[in-house]
Amino acid sequence: MDIFVIISQALLYLCFSVLAGSFILLLIPGKYRPDLNIPKRLLLVGAALVPVFTFIPVLDITLYIAPRLGLFESFKIVLTTYSVGTAWNFTFFGSIVLFLLVALAKPGERKMSAILGALLTFGLILTVAWSSHAGAIDSVIGIVSDFVHLASASIWVGILLMVGWCSLNDKNWLAFLSWFSPVAAGCLAAIVLSGVFLMETLVDGYIHSWMVSYGQGLLLKHLFILPLLFYALANGVIVKYKLSKDAAFNPIPGVRVEGILLVVIFTITAVFSQQSPPHGNFMSSEAVSPLFRHFHGDIIDAGSSIGFVVNLNTVGFFFLSLLSMGLIVLSYFKKTPILISFLFSCLLVLSIYLMIMVTVVIR
């Protein structure tokens, strides 16, 4: 069942991104963005799938306690007493309203429909934050931080995905960058700040958490931000220079890579968010991540800690990381296929991850 929960959460984040990005772009005048074709069916599917994907964790908990209480009684208890269940009730009804809003919206009411759609989408994101691990630990800081984190990411990812894959052309691109670059920078700042609060709430020692699966996922998520920052900078700064010199320059492939990297980060978030956060006295030999144990077979217990020792392998992976970064830069300027650029980004993340893992020692 865990794999279904992970897949559902990754697709849920994608739905939020599509909805948030679409409604925001529909509010932007045409002279400040490229021409777009956002299918109404896509918004309807997104609105319809939100309650489906948020129901999977509810079903997971229900099936877990059903052998003791029975399926019907367990389902009733989860929906009425568990935060994930009560939050889903609001998600379900909010999604119905959003679906009807999109389905019944008339062309002349586009602006008002987009405003209401955006408000409903962020309301649905709030219900997910309410049922999160962070919300269970701290009902104020946890929920607010999780909401800001997910909402900011949805805005950034959603706009990139819609512009990257639903644009009919690259018209008005400089005008688009004039407002999107500050929005993306603001989203990044909000993600970092809310991420710090989330780690303070969920994680007792960031480096120490690498020994468990949650910490491993957190590390990989942060490493993928490195190539993401390059593409964000390139798409916001270098593109302006390239367009000023060459009006035929196509900026959309770079935007697509940036969007794909953000989707990967969403997926990693979905994977490790289903693991128990390393909060409190969490460390035991059984809790150690299989991935971490692959590099360190030492006996690890509550008294273990992580240290760093530079060795020959560290130096080798460091230079491989530099080479990977060079390939990313080269692929951008040479306009290589999107898949190649993405693979170079993955190579950079893998190189830095291996460099860290071979440098770590258990004390």
C-alpha positions as CSV (number, residue, x, y, z in Angstrom):
1,M,0.0,0.0,0.0
2,D,2.9,2.4,0.7
3,I,3.8,2.6,-3.0
4,F,0.2,3.7,-3.8
5,V,0.4,6.4,-1.1
6,I,3.7,7.7,-2.5
7,I,2.4,7.7,-6.1
8,S,-0.8,9.4,-5.0
9,Q,1.0,12.1,-3.2
10,A,3.4,12.9,-6.1
11,L,0.4,13.1,-8.5
12,L,-1.5,15.2,-5.9
13,Y,1.3,17.8,-5.9
14,L,1.2,17.8,-9.7
15,C,-2.5,18.4,-9.7
16,F,-2.1,21.4,-7.4
17,S,0.6,22.7,-9.6
18,V,-1.5,22.4,-12.8
19,L,-4.5,24.1,-11.1
20,A,-2.5,26.9,-9.4
21,G,-0.4,27.7,-12.4
22,S,-3.3,27.7,-14.8
23,F,-5.5,30.0,-12.7
24,I,-2.6,32.4,-12.1
25,L,-1.8,32.5,-15.8
26,L,-5.4,33.1,-16.8
27,L,-5.3,36.2,-14.6
28,I,-2.3,37.6,-16.4
29,P,-3.1,39.9,-19.4
30,G,-2.1,38.4,-22.8
31,K,0.6,41.0,-23.4
32,Y,2.6,39.7,-20.4
33,R,2.8,36.1,-21.4
34,P,3.0,33.8,-24.5
35,D,-0.2,32.6,-26.1
36,L,-1.5,29.6,-24.2
37,N,-3.9,26.8,-24.8
38,I,-4.9,25.4,-21.4
39,P,-7.5,22.7,-22.0
40,K,-10.5,23.0,-19.8
41,R,-10.5,19.2,-19.6
42,L,-7.1,19.3,-17.9
43,L,-8.5,21.6,-15.1
44,L,-11.5,19.3,-14.7
45,V,-9.4,16.3,-14.4
46,G,-7.1,18.0,-11.9
47,A,-10.0,19.1,-9.7
48,A,-11.6,15.6,-9.9
49,L,-8.4,13.8,-8.9
50,V,-7.5,15.9,-5.9
51,P,-10.0,14.1,-3.6
52,V,-9.0,10.8,-5.1
53,F,-5.3,11.2,-4.3
54,T,-5.9,12.7,-0.9
55,F,-8.2,9.7,-0.1
56,I,-5.4,7.1,-0.5
57,P,-3.7,8.0,2.9
58,V,-7.2,7.8,4.5
59,L,-7.7,4.4,3.0
60,D,-4.2,3.3,4.1
61,I,-5.0,4.1,7.7
62,T,-8.4,2.6,7.5
63,L,-7.1,-0.7,6.2
64,Y,-4.4,-0.7,8.9
65,I,-6.9,-0.6,11.8
66,A,-9.7,-2.5,10.0
67,P,-8.6,-6.0,11.2
68,R,-9.3,-4.9,14.8
69,L,-12.4,-2.8,14.4
70,G,-14.0,-3.8,11.1
71,L,-13.9,-1.9,7.8
72,F,-17.0,0.3,8.3
73,E,-16.2,1.3,11.9
74,S,-12.6,2.0,11.0
75,F,-13.6,4.2,8.1
76,K,-16.0,6.1,10.3
77,I,-13.4,6.6,13.0
78,V,-10.7,7.8,10.5
79,L,-13.1,10.3,8.9
80,T,-14.3,11.8,12.2
81,T,-11.4,11.6,14.6
82,Y,-8.1,11.4,12.6
83,S,-6.8,14.7,11.2
84,V,-6.1,13.1,7.8
85,G,-9.8,12.1,7.7
86,T,-11.4,15.3,8.9
87,A,-9.2,17.3,6.5
88,W,-10.3,15.0,3.6
89,N,-13.9,15.9,4.3
90,F,-13.1,19.5,3.5
91,T,-11.0,18.5,0.6
92,F,-13.8,16.4,-0.9
93,F,-16.4,19.2,-0.7
94,G,-13.9,21.9,-1.8
95,S,-13.0,19.8,-4.9
96,I,-16.7,19.4,-5.8
97,V,-17.1,23.2,-5.7
98,L,-13.9,23.7,-7.8
99,F,-15.0,21.1,-10.3
100,L,-18.4,22.8,-10.7
101,L,-16.8,26.2,-11.0
102,V,-14.5,25.1,-13.9
103,A,-17.3,23.1,-15.6
104,L,-19.9,26.0,-15.5
105,A,-17.5,28.9,-16.1
106,K,-18.4,31.0,-19.1
107,P,-15.8,32.7,-21.4
108,G,-16.9,36.2,-20.3
109,E,-16.4,35.3,-16.6
110,R,-12.8,34.1,-17.0
111,K,-11.2,36.5,-14.6
112,M,-13.7,36.0,-11.8
113,S,-13.5,32.2,-12.3
114,A,-9.7,32.2,-12.2
115,I,-9.7,34.2,-8.9
116,L,-12.2,31.9,-7.3
117,G,-10.4,28.8,-8.7
118,A,-7.1,30.0,-7.3
119,L,-8.6,30.7,-3.9
120,L,-10.2,27.2,-3.9
121,T,-7.0,25.6,-5.0
122,F,-5.0,27.2,-2.1
123,G,-7.8,26.2,0.2
124,L,-7.4,22.6,-0.8
125,I,-3.6,22.9,-0.3
126,L,-4.4,24.2,3.2
127,T,-6.4,21.0,4.0
128,V,-3.4,18.9,2.9
129,A,-1.2,20.9,5.2
130,W,-3.7,20.4,8.0
131,S,-3.3,16.6,7.7
132,S,0.5,16.6,7.4
133,H,3.2,15.2,9.8
134,A,4.2,18.8,10.6
135,G,0.6,19.7,11.4
136,A,0.3,16.8,13.8
137,I,3.5,17.8,15.7
138,D,2.8,21.6,15.8
139,S,-0.7,22.7,14.8
140,V,0.3,26.3,14.1
141,I,3.9,26.4,12.8
142,G,3.6,23.0,11.2
143,I,0.5,23.7,9.3
144,V,1.5,27.2,8.2
145,S,5.0,26.1,7.2
146,D,3.7,23.1,5.2
147,F,1.0,25.3,3.5
148,V,3.5,28.0,2.5
149,H,6.0,25.3,1.3
150,L,3.5,23.5,-0.9
151,A,1.7,26.6,-2.1
152,S,4.9,28.3,-3.2
153,A,6.2,25.2,-4.9
154,S,2.8,24.8,-6.7
155,I,2.9,28.3,-8.0
156,W,6.5,28.0,-9.3
157,V,6.0,24.5,-10.8
158,G,2.6,25.2,-12.1
159,I,3.5,28.3,-14.1
160,L,6.6,26.6,-15.5
161,L,4.6,23.5,-16.6
162,M,1.8,25.5,-18.2
163,V,4.1,27.9,-20.0
164,G,6.6,25.1,-20.9
165,W,4.0,22.6,-22.3
166,C,0.9,24.7,-23.1
167,S,2.5,27.6,-24.9
168,L,1.6,28.1,-28.5
169,N,4.7,30.3,-29.1
170,D,7.3,32.3,-27.2
171,K,5.7,35.7,-27.9
172,N,6.1,38.4,-25.1
173,W,8.8,36.3,-23.4
174,L,10.6,39.3,-22.0
175,A,7.4,40.7,-20.7
176,F,6.7,37.3,-19.1
177,L,10.1,37.2,-17.4
178,S,9.5,40.8,-16.1
179,W,6.9,39.4,-13.6
180,F,7.7,35.7,-13.4
181,S,11.3,36.1,-12.4
182,P,10.4,38.0,-9.2
183,V,7.6,35.6,-8.5
184,A,9.9,32.6,-8.9
185,A,12.5,34.3,-6.6
186,G,9.8,35.0,-4.0
187,C,8.6,31.4,-4.2
188,L,12.1,30.1,-3.7
189,A,12.6,32.4,-0.7
190,A,9.3,31.2,0.8
191,I,10.2,27.6,0.1
192,V,13.6,27.9,1.8
193,L,12.1,29.8,4.8
194,S,9.2,27.5,5.3
195,G,11.5,24.5,4.8
196,V,13.7,25.7,7.7
197,F,10.7,25.9,9.9
198,L,9.6,22.4,8.8
199,M,13.0,21.0,9.5
200,E,13.0,22.6,12.9
201,T,9.6,20.9,13.6
202,L,10.2,17.5,12.1
203,V,14.0,16.9,12.2
204,D,16.2,16.6,15.2
205,G,19.6,17.4,13.6
206,Y,19.7,17.6,9.8
207,I,23.0,15.8,9.2
208,H,22.1,13.2,11.9
209,S,18.9,12.5,10.0
210,W,20.8,11.2,7.0
211,M,21.0,7.8,8.8
212,V,17.2,7.2,8.3
213,S,15.1,7.2,5.1
214,Y,13.4,10.5,5.8
215,G,16.8,12.2,6.1
216,Q,18.1,10.5,2.9
217,G,15.1,11.8,1.0
218,L,15.6,15.3,2.4
219,L,19.2,15.2,1.3
220,L,18.4,14.1,-2.2
221,K,15.7,16.8,-2.5
222,H,18.2,19.5,-1.5
223,L,20.8,18.2,-3.9
224,F,18.3,18.4,-6.8
225,I,17.9,22.1,-5.9
226,L,21.4,22.8,-7.2
227,P,20.8,22.1,-10.9
228,L,17.4,23.7,-10.5
229,L,19.0,26.9,-9.3
230,F,21.2,27.0,-12.4
231,Y,18.2,26.6,-14.8
232,A,16.2,29.2,-12.8
233,L,19.1,31.6,-13.1
234,A,19.7,30.8,-16.7
235,N,16.0,31.1,-17.6
236,G,15.7,34.4,-15.8
237,V,19.0,36.1,-16.6
238,I,20.8,34.5,-19.5
239,V,17.6,34.2,-21.6
240,K,17.1,38.0,-21.4
241,Y,20.6,38.5,-22.8
242,K,20.1,35.8,-25.5
243,L,16.8,37.3,-26.6
244,S,18.3,40.8,-26.8
245,K,20.9,39.4,-29.2
246,D,18.9,36.8,-31.1
247,A,15.1,37.3,-31.4
248,A,14.8,33.7,-32.8
249,F,16.2,32.2,-29.6
250,N,13.7,29.6,-28.2
251,P,13.6,29.8,-24.3
252,I,11.0,27.0,-23.9
253,P,13.3,24.0,-23.7
254,G,15.1,25.5,-20.7
255,V,11.8,26.2,-19.0
256,R,10.8,22.5,-19.5
257,V,14.0,21.2,-17.9
258,E,13.4,23.5,-14.9
259,G,9.8,22.2,-14.7
260,I,10.9,18.6,-14.9
261,L,13.5,19.1,-12.1
262,L,10.8,20.6,-9.9
263,V,8.5,17.6,-10.6
264,V,11.4,15.3,-9.6
265,I,11.7,17.3,-6.3
266,F,8.0,16.9,-5.8
267,T,8.3,13.1,-6.3
268,I,11.1,12.8,-3.8
269,T,9.1,14.8,-1.4
270,A,6.2,12.4,-1.8
271,V,8.5,9.5,-1.2
272,F,10.2,10.6,2.0
273,S,7.1,12.4,3.4
274,Q,5.6,9.0,3.9
275,Q,8.5,8.0,6.2
276,S,8.5,8.6,9.9
277,P,10.2,12.0,10.5
278,P,13.3,11.8,12.7
279,H,11.8,13.6,15.6
280,G,12.5,12.7,19.2
281,N,14.4,9.5,20.1
282,F,14.2,8.0,16.7
283,M,17.5,6.2,16.1
284,S,17.8,2.5,16.4
285,S,19.6,-0.2,14.3
286,E,16.2,-1.1,12.7
287,A,15.5,2.5,11.7
288,V,18.6,3.0,9.7
289,S,18.0,3.6,6.0
290,P,18.9,0.6,3.7
291,L,20.5,3.2,1.4
292,F,22.7,4.6,4.2
293,R,23.6,1.1,5.4
294,H,24.8,0.3,1.9
295,F,27.7,2.7,2.5
296,H,28.1,2.2,6.2
297,G,27.6,-1.3,7.6
298,D,28.6,-0.2,11.1
299,I,26.4,-0.9,14.1
300,I,24.3,2.2,14.5
301,D,22.3,3.0,17.6
302,A,20.9,6.0,19.5
303,G,24.4,7.1,20.5
304,S,25.8,7.1,16.9
305,S,26.6,10.4,15.2
306,I,27.9,11.4,11.8
307,G,31.4,12.9,11.1
308,F,33.3,13.7,8.0
309,V,36.7,12.5,6.8
310,V,38.1,13.5,3.3
311,N,39.6,10.7,1.4
312,L,40.6,9.9,-2.2
313,N,37.1,8.9,-3.1
314,T,35.9,12.3,-1.9
315,V,38.3,14.0,-4.3
316,G,37.3,11.8,-7.2
317,F,33.6,12.5,-6.8
318,F,34.3,16.2,-6.3
319,F,35.9,16.5,-9.7
320,L,33.1,14.3,-11.2
321,S,30.7,16.9,-9.7
322,L,32.5,19.7,-11.3
323,L,32.6,17.9,-14.7
324,S,28.8,17.3,-14.4
325,M,28.2,21.0,-13.7
326,G,30.2,21.9,-16.7
327,L,28.2,19.5,-18.9
328,I,25.0,21.1,-17.6
329,V,26.2,24.5,-18.6
330,L,27.5,23.3,-22.0
331,S,24.2,21.4,-22.7
332,Y,22.3,24.6,-22.0
333,F,24.2,26.8,-24.4
334,K,24.5,24.0,-27.1
335,K,20.7,23.4,-26.9
336,T,21.0,19.7,-26.4
337,P,17.8,17.6,-26.1
338,I,15.8,18.0,-22.8
339,L,16.5,14.4,-21.8
340,I,20.3,14.9,-22.1
341,S,20.2,18.0,-20.0
342,F,18.1,16.3,-17.4
343,L,20.4,13.3,-17.3
344,F,23.4,15.6,-16.7
345,S,21.5,17.2,-13.8
346,C,20.9,13.7,-12.4
347,L,24.6,12.9,-12.8
348,L,25.5,16.1,-10.8
349,V,23.2,15.1,-8.0
350,L,24.5,11.5,-7.9
351,S,28.1,12.7,-7.9
352,I,27.6,15.1,-5.0
353,Y,25.5,12.5,-3.1
354,L,28.2,9.8,-3.5
355,M,30.9,12.4,-2.5
356,I,29.0,13.0,0.7
357,M,28.3,9.4,1.5
358,V,31.9,8.3,1.1
359,T,33.1,11.2,3.2
360,V,30.7,10.4,6.1
361,V,32.0,8.3,9.0
362,I,30.0,6.9,12.0
363,R,31.2,7.9,15.4
